[in-house]
Amino acid sequence: MTMNLVIERQDEGDVAVLALRGELDVESGPKLREALLEAIGEGGRRVVVDLEGVDFIDSAGLGVLVGGLKRARSNDGDLALVATGRSVLKVLEITGLTRVFELHTAREAALGAP
């Protein structure tokens, strides 16, 4: 049985923070895609995806994150990730996405970045 993905959204000023808990995979990807589209909205805003509570991520989950990044940037916004979990970081490193995403070790740092 897979653990469902829980997405909590908090707006910190003009930054939308999506805190994820559970597994980000082919089943939960569409749920995150929807939340990202909503958070990016009309564009021009920064979105922080907090992956601290994620214990598993697969290629479908990564695809949703990359899609969100592209959409945010094409709408004059940005998307940053917060990740310290070994399994999540390992997947990002192996796929080379550590060079694509702006990565932070704490939500505060992601919020404070220009």
C-alpha positions in Angstrom: 0.0 0.0 0.0 1.4 3.4 -0.9 1.2 6.3 1.4 -0.8 9.1 0.0 0.7 12.5 -0.6 -0.4 15.2 1.6 0.1 18.8 0.3 -0.3 21.7 2.7 -0.2 25.2 1.2 0.9 28.3 3.1 1.4 31.7 1.6 4.3 33.6 3.2 3.9 37.1 1.8 4.0 36.8 -1.9 5.7 33.3 -1.8 3.5 30.2 -2.0 4.9 27.3 0.0 3.8 23.8 -0.7 4.8 21.4 2.1 4.7 17.7 0.9 4.4 14.6 3.1 4.3 11.1 1.9 5.3 9.6 -1.5 5.7 11.6 -4.7 5.1 9.1 -7.4 3.0 8.3 -10.5 -0.1 8.1 -8.4 0.3 11.3 -6.5 1.9 13.3 -9.3 -1.4 14.7 -10.7 -2.3 16.0 -7.3 1.0 17.9 -7.0 0.6 19.2 -10.6 -2.7 20.7 -9.7 -1.4 22.3 -6.6 1.6 23.7 -8.5 -0.6 25.2 -11.2 -2.7 26.8 -8.6 0.3 28.2 -6.7 2.0 29.5 -9.8 -1.3 31.1 -10.8 -1.0 34.1 -13.0 2.7 34.0 -12.6 5.3 36.4 -11.3 5.5 34.7 -8.0 7.9 32.4 -6.2 6.9 28.9 -5.2 8.8 26.9 -2.7 8.2 23.1 -2.6 9.2 21.7 0.7 10.1 18.1 0.3 11.2 17.5 3.9 8.2 15.2 4.5 8.7 13.2 1.3 10.3 9.8 1.8 10.0 8.5 -1.7 10.1 10.2 -5.1 10.1 8.6 -8.6 10.6 9.8 -12.1 7.0 10.8 -12.5 7.3 12.9 -9.4 10.4 14.5 -10.7 8.7 15.2 -14.0 5.9 17.1 -12.2 8.5 19.2 -10.4 10.4 20.0 -13.6 7.1 20.9 -15.3 6.3 23.2 -12.4 9.7 24.9 -12.7 9.3 25.4 -16.4 5.8 26.8 -16.0 6.9 29.1 -13.1 9.8 30.5 -15.1 7.8 31.0 -18.3 5.3 33.1 -16.2 8.1 35.3 -14.7 8.1 33.3 -11.5 10.5 30.8 -9.9 10.3 27.5 -8.1 12.7 26.4 -5.4 13.0 23.2 -3.4 13.7 22.5 0.2 15.3 19.1 0.7 17.6 17.4 3.2 16.3 13.9 3.1 19.0 11.5 1.8 16.7 9.5 -0.5 15.2 12.6 -2.1 18.6 14.3 -2.5 20.1 11.2 -3.9 17.5 11.0 -6.7 18.0 14.7 -7.5 21.8 14.2 -7.6 21.6 11.1 -9.8 19.3 12.8 -12.3 21.4 15.9 -12.4 18.5 18.0 -11.1 20.6 19.5 -8.4 22.0 21.7 -11.1 18.5 22.6 -12.5 16.7 23.5 -9.3 17.5 26.1 -6.7 17.9 23.8 -3.6 17.8 24.8 0.0 18.3 23.0 3.3 15.7 25.0 5.2 12.4 26.7 4.3 13.6 30.0 5.9 16.5 30.0 3.4 14.3 29.4 0.5 11.9 32.1 1.5 14.7 34.6 2.1 16.5 34.0 -1.2 16.2 36.8 -3.8 
